[in-house]
């Protein structure tokens, strides 16, 4: 019985090999999709701050909860760091892929925080935020 549990499990379906790692990724995707379908976004502003580019960035409470529970759990409780990254960044880069997306960076202690936002007509909104290994490529727009 125990030897069965220790042997690798492979499932073949029409020339597709499903390894346990791949099955786990599929299940994680299904669970996240189900959680997202149950989230009802509201417009309650969680934070709003002005950047050095004079753009006001905002996010809702529900979207912040989504970012810190599904996308980047390690950012939970770091709201003040993110607000500081947006309002007083060390530098700002423009995305190489999308010209309306900007990456705000700030080094605090030994961590480089990156907050990704979209700018639209003088306002903007949070896309995601995370601890980065290094800054992404892209045009340097602003530096302190």
Backbone as numpy.savetxt, mean C-alpha at the origin, in Angstrom:
# Nx Ny Nz CAx CAy CAz Cx Cy Cz
0.02 -42.64 8.55 -0.80 -41.44 8.55 0.06 -40.18 8.55
1.07 -40.09 9.44 1.92 -38.92 9.49 2.79 -38.78 8.25
3.21 -39.91 7.68 4.03 -39.83 6.48 3.26 -39.24 5.31
1.95 -39.44 5.29 1.13 -38.85 4.24 1.15 -37.33 4.34
1.12 -36.81 5.55 1.15 -35.36 5.74 2.49 -34.76 5.36
3.55 -35.50 5.48 4.88 -34.98 5.19 5.25 -35.07 3.72
4.53 -35.87 2.96 4.86 -36.00 1.54 4.30 -34.80 0.78
5.00 -34.34 -0.25 4.51 -33.20 -1.02 3.19 -33.51 -1.70
2.34 -32.54 -1.72 1.04 -32.68 -2.36 1.06 -31.94 -3.68
0.72 -32.63 -4.75 0.64 -32.02 -6.06 -0.70 -32.40 -6.67
-1.39 -31.45 -7.21 -2.66 -31.71 -7.87 -2.50 -31.35 -9.34
-2.84 -32.29 -10.20 -2.75 -32.06 -11.64 -4.16 -31.82 -12.18
-4.32 -30.74 -12.93 -5.61 -30.49 -13.58 -5.34 -30.01 -14.99
-5.65 -30.84 -15.98 -5.48 -30.46 -17.39 -4.14 -29.79 -17.66
-3.08 -30.46 -17.37 -1.70 -30.02 -17.59 -1.29 -28.85 -16.72
-2.02 -28.56 -15.63 -1.64 -27.49 -14.70 -1.25 -28.14 -13.39
-0.07 -27.81 -12.90 0.42 -28.36 -11.65 0.15 -27.35 -10.54
-0.64 -27.74 -9.56 -0.95 -26.85 -8.44 -0.18 -27.32 -7.22
0.85 -26.59 -6.85 1.63 -26.91 -5.66 0.95 -26.33 -4.44
1.31 -26.78 -3.25 0.70 -26.22 -2.05 0.88 -24.70 -1.94
2.03 -24.16 -2.32 2.25 -22.71 -2.27 1.28 -21.98 -3.19
1.07 -22.53 -4.37 0.16 -21.90 -5.32 -1.27 -21.95 -4.80
-1.66 -23.08 -4.22 -3.00 -23.21 -3.65 -3.21 -22.21 -2.51
-2.19 -22.02 -1.69 -2.28 -21.04 -0.60 -2.49 -19.65 -1.16
-1.75 -19.29 -2.22 -1.93 -17.96 -2.84 -3.34 -17.80 -3.40
-3.87 -18.85 -4.00 -5.23 -18.78 -4.53 -6.22 -18.55 -3.39
-6.05 -19.30 -2.29 -6.95 -19.12 -1.15 -6.83 -17.73 -0.55
-5.62 -17.19 -0.43 -5.43 -15.83 0.08 -6.15 -14.81 -0.80
-6.06 -15.00 -2.12 -6.74 -14.10 -3.04 -8.25 -14.16 -2.85
-8.78 -15.37 -2.71 -10.23 -15.53 -2.52 -10.67 -14.88 -1.22
-9.90 -15.07 -0.15 -10.25 -14.48 1.14 -10.20 -12.96 1.06
-9.14 -12.40 0.47 -9.04 -10.94 0.35 -10.16 -10.39 -0.52
-10.49 -11.07 -1.59 -11.58 -10.61 -2.46 -12.89 -10.61 -1.72
-13.11 -11.63 -0.89 -14.34 -11.71 -0.11 -14.39 -10.59 0.91
-13.26 -10.33 1.57 -13.22 -9.24 2.54 -13.48 -7.90 1.88
-12.88 -7.68 0.70 -13.09 -6.43 -0.01 -14.54 -6.27 -0.42
-15.18 -7.36 -0.81 -16.58 -7.27 -1.23 -17.47 -6.89 -0.07
-17.05 -7.22 1.16 -17.86 -6.91 2.33 -17.60 -5.51 2.87
-16.52 -4.87 2.44 -16.19 -3.54 2.93 -17.10 -2.52 2.25
-17.76 -1.72 3.05 -18.56 -0.63 2.50 -17.82 0.65 2.82
-17.31 1.30 1.80 -16.53 2.51 2.00 -17.45 3.69 2.29
-17.04 4.48 3.28 -17.76 5.71 3.58 -16.85 6.89 3.27
-17.38 8.07 3.37 -16.61 9.27 3.06 -16.12 9.99 4.30
-16.07 9.33 5.45 -15.56 9.95 6.67 -14.07 10.18 6.51
-13.65 11.45 6.54 -12.24 11.78 6.37 -11.46 11.35 7.61
-10.43 10.53 7.41 -9.57 10.09 8.50 -8.46 11.11 8.75
-7.83 11.55 7.67 -6.88 12.65 7.78 -6.83 13.41 6.47
-6.37 14.65 6.59 -6.20 15.53 5.44 -5.00 16.40 5.76
-4.07 16.53 4.82 -2.88 17.34 5.07 -2.40 17.95 3.76
-1.72 19.08 3.88 -1.19 19.78 2.71 0.27 19.40 2.52
0.66 19.18 1.27 2.04 18.78 0.95 2.84 20.01 0.53
4.17 19.89 0.43 4.99 21.00 -0.07 4.66 21.38 -1.51
3.97 20.51 -2.24 3.55 20.82 -3.61 2.20 21.54 -3.61
1.73 21.96 -2.44 0.45 22.65 -2.20 -0.75 21.82 -2.63
-0.63 20.52 -2.53 -1.73 19.60 -2.82 -2.27 19.10 -1.48
-3.58 19.13 -1.31 -4.20 18.61 -0.10 -4.53 17.14 -0.31
-3.91 16.28 0.52 -4.09 14.84 0.41 -5.03 14.39 1.52
-5.95 13.52 1.18 -6.90 13.03 2.15 -7.06 11.51 2.01
-7.58 10.91 3.07 -8.01 9.52 3.01 -9.17 9.35 3.97
-10.01 8.37 3.69 -11.15 8.10 4.56 -10.75 7.08 5.62
-11.55 7.03 6.66 -11.33 6.06 7.73 -11.39 4.64 7.18
-12.38 4.36 6.35 -12.52 3.01 5.81 -11.35 2.63 4.92
-10.88 3.57 4.09 -9.75 3.24 3.22 -8.48 3.04 4.04
-8.27 3.87 5.07 -7.11 3.69 5.94 -7.17 2.32 6.59
-8.34 1.90 7.06 -8.48 0.58 7.67 -8.17 -0.52 6.66
-8.59 -0.34 5.42 -8.27 -1.31 4.37 -6.76 -1.40 4.16
-6.09 -0.26 4.06 -4.64 -0.24 3.84 -3.92 -0.93 5.00
-4.36 -0.67 6.23 -3.62 -1.18 7.40 -4.09 -2.55 7.87
-5.13 -3.10 7.27 -5.54 -4.46 7.65 -5.32 -5.46 6.52
-5.37 -5.00 5.28 -5.24 -5.94 4.16 -3.93 -5.74 3.40
-3.60 -4.50 3.06 -2.42 -4.26 2.22 -1.11 -4.27 3.02
-1.03 -3.43 4.04 0.23 -3.26 4.80 -0.08 -3.17 6.29
-0.23 -4.32 6.91 -0.59 -4.36 8.34 0.45 -3.69 9.23
1.70 -3.69 8.78 2.76 -3.09 9.60 2.62 -1.56 9.69
1.71 -0.96 8.94 1.52 0.49 8.98 0.43 0.90 9.98
-0.22 -0.06 10.59 -1.26 0.24 11.57 -0.65 1.02 12.74
-1.31 2.09 13.14 -0.83 2.91 14.25 0.23 3.93 13.84
0.54 4.02 12.56 1.59 4.94 12.10 1.01 6.13 11.34
-0.20 6.53 11.70 -0.87 7.64 11.02 -0.04 8.91 11.07
0.52 9.20 12.25 1.31 10.44 12.39 2.55 10.43 11.52
3.16 9.27 11.35 4.33 9.16 10.48 3.92 9.43 9.03
2.77 8.90 8.62 2.31 9.09 7.25 1.95 10.55 7.00
1.28 11.17 7.94 0.94 12.59 7.80 2.22 13.41 7.71
3.21 13.08 8.52 4.50 13.77 8.48 5.23 13.52 7.16
5.14 12.30 6.63 5.75 11.97 5.34 5.15 12.82 4.23
3.85 13.07 4.31 3.19 13.89 3.30 3.44 15.38 3.48
3.38 15.86 4.72 3.49 17.31 4.96 4.93 17.79 5.02
5.86 16.93 5.44 7.27 17.31 5.56 8.17 16.19 5.04
8.04 15.84 3.77 8.85 14.73 3.23 10.31 15.13 3.08
11.17 14.13 2.96 12.57 14.39 2.62 12.70 14.65 1.12
11.91 13.90 0.34 11.89 14.13 -1.11 10.62 13.52 -1.70
10.30 13.97 -2.91 9.11 13.50 -3.62 9.52 13.11 -5.04
9.03 11.96 -5.48 9.27 11.50 -6.85 7.94 11.34 -7.58
7.99 11.52 -8.89 6.83 11.27 -9.74 6.96 9.85 -10.28
5.87 9.12 -10.31 5.86 7.75 -10.82 6.30 7.72 -12.28
7.07 6.69 -12.64 7.47 6.51 -14.03 6.31 6.02 -14.88
5.33 5.39 -14.25 4.24 4.76 -14.98 3.03 5.69 -15.14
2.72 6.44 -14.08 1.52 7.29 -14.08 1.89 8.68 -13.61
1.75 9.67 -14.46 2.19 11.04 -14.15 1.38 11.72 -13.06
0.23 11.17 -12.70 -0.55 11.78 -11.63 -0.29 11.10 -10.28
0.63 10.14 -10.25 0.97 9.43 -9.01 2.33 9.91 -8.52
2.37 10.25 -7.22 3.58 10.76 -6.59 3.94 9.91 -5.38
5.25 9.74 -5.17 5.75 8.96 -4.06 6.49 9.90 -3.10
5.98 10.00 -1.89 6.55 10.87 -0.86 7.40 9.99 0.06
8.64 10.43 0.31 9.57 9.64 1.12 10.03 10.43 2.34
10.19 9.72 3.45 10.74 10.33 4.66 11.46 9.24 5.44
12.69 9.56 5.84 13.47 8.63 6.65 13.27 9.00 8.12
12.81 8.03 8.89 12.63 8.20 10.32 13.32 7.04 10.99
14.26 7.37 11.88 15.14 6.37 12.49 15.83 5.60 11.38
15.71 4.29 11.34 16.37 3.50 10.28 15.41 3.07 9.19
14.22 3.67 9.13 13.20 3.27 8.17 12.94 4.35 7.14
12.77 3.93 5.90 12.39 4.84 4.83 10.91 4.59 4.52
10.07 5.57 4.87 8.63 5.45 4.64 8.30 6.02 3.27
7.44 5.31 2.56 6.96 5.76 1.26 5.44 5.83 1.31
4.90 6.97 0.93 3.46 7.14 0.84 3.13 7.52 -0.60
2.30 6.70 -1.22 1.96 6.86 -2.63 0.58 7.51 -2.72
0.50 8.61 -3.49 -0.76 9.34 -3.62 -1.02 9.70 -5.08
-2.26 9.98 -5.37 -2.65 10.48 -6.70 -3.05 11.93 -6.54
-2.53 12.80 -7.43 -2.88 14.21 -7.46 -3.93 14.44 -8.54
-4.97 15.19 -8.20 -6.02 15.55 -9.16 -6.50 16.96 -8.87
-6.18 17.91 -9.72 -6.70 19.28 -9.62 -6.48 19.92 -8.24
-5.28 19.85 -7.72 -4.96 20.50 -6.45 -5.32 19.71 -5.21
-5.97 18.57 -5.39 -6.24 17.68 -4.26 -5.68 16.32 -4.61
-5.74 15.43 -3.66 -5.24 14.10 -3.92 -5.71 13.12 -2.88
-5.41 11.86 -3.12 -5.82 10.84 -2.16 -4.75 9.76 -2.05
-4.77 9.11 -0.91 -3.83 8.05 -0.59 -4.10 6.82 -1.46
-3.05 6.26 -2.03 -3.15 4.97 -2.72 -2.66 3.87 -1.79
-1.44 4.05 -1.27 -0.89 3.08 -0.32 0.27 3.72 0.43
0.76 3.02 1.42 1.91 3.46 2.18 2.63 2.25 2.73
3.95 2.32 2.79 4.73 1.16 3.22 6.14 1.58 3.62
6.86 0.66 4.24 8.28 0.85 4.55 9.05 0.33 3.34
9.92 1.19 2.78 10.64 0.84 1.56 12.08 0.46 1.86
12.62 -0.42 1.02 14.04 -0.75 1.10 14.86 0.41 0.56
14.37 0.96 -0.56 15.03 2.09 -1.22 13.97 2.83 -2.03
14.31 4.02 -2.46 13.38 4.82 -3.25 13.23 4.22 -4.63
12.01 4.27 -5.14 11.74 3.80 -6.50 12.32 4.80 -7.50
12.51 4.31 -8.72 12.95 5.20 -9.79 11.82 6.14 -10.14
12.15 7.23 -10.74 11.16 8.22 -11.12 11.78 9.59 -11.01
11.14 10.55 -11.63 11.68 11.91 -11.64 11.61 12.52 -10.25
12.73 13.07 -9.80 12.76 13.76 -8.51 12.08 15.11 -8.70
10.98 15.32 -7.98 10.17 16.52 -8.13 10.50 17.59 -7.09
10.78 17.14 -5.88 10.99 18.07 -4.77 11.92 17.43 -3.76
12.76 18.25 -3.13 13.62 17.78 -2.03 13.72 18.88 -0.99
13.91 18.50 0.27 13.98 19.53 1.32 15.34 20.16 1.39
